[in-house]
């Protein structure tokens, strides 16, 4: 998911996506602990996506507070 796609999400969709991605990250980490996954960079990419989603969420919250 690229930044323009993140900007198009509504607040409700953004929160749902954050929750979904955190669940997927947890599953990836536990799956990797049990047996190594084929591409361990998926964990890093998932963390970065969550960070981008959280950044957009924080930006929207701050914009609403200042208005």
N, C-alpha and C positions, 0 to 999 in steps of 0.2 A: 504494500500500500504506500503510495507516494504522497507527498505533502498536499498537492492539489486535491487528491481524493479525500484526505483527512479534513480539509477546509470545507468540503461539500457536505459533510455529515452534520446532522442536527445534534443538539445537545443530548437527546435521549439515545440516539444511535451511537454517539461518541462514548457515552458511559457504558453502553452494552458492549461495545467493541473492546473497551479497556478490560472489562470483566472477562470477556471471552479470551482475549490474548493472555491475560494472567493465568487463566486455567490451562491454556495450551502450553505455556511456559513451564508450569508446574509438572505437567505430564511429560514434557520433553526432558526435564531434568531428572525426574524419577526413572524414566525409560532409559536414559543414558547411564544412570547409576547401575541399573540391572544388567543391561547389555549395551555396549557402545553403539550409538546410532551411526548411520552411514556418513552423515555430514554434521559434525558437531558445531559448525558455524551457524546452524539453524538456531541454536540457543542464543548466540550473540545477536543475530538478526532480529530475533523475537524481542530481546531486551531493548534494542534500539527502537523498534516499532512502538513498544509500550512507552518508552520515553517520549517519542514524538507525539503520541496520543495524549499523554499526561501534560505535555507542554502546551498543546492546543487547548486542553481543558482549563489549565491554569490561566491562560491568556484570556479565555472567555469569561472566567469568574472575575478576574481583575477588571475587565472591561465593564462588567455589570455593576461592580462595586463603585467604580468611579463615575458612573452615569447616574 
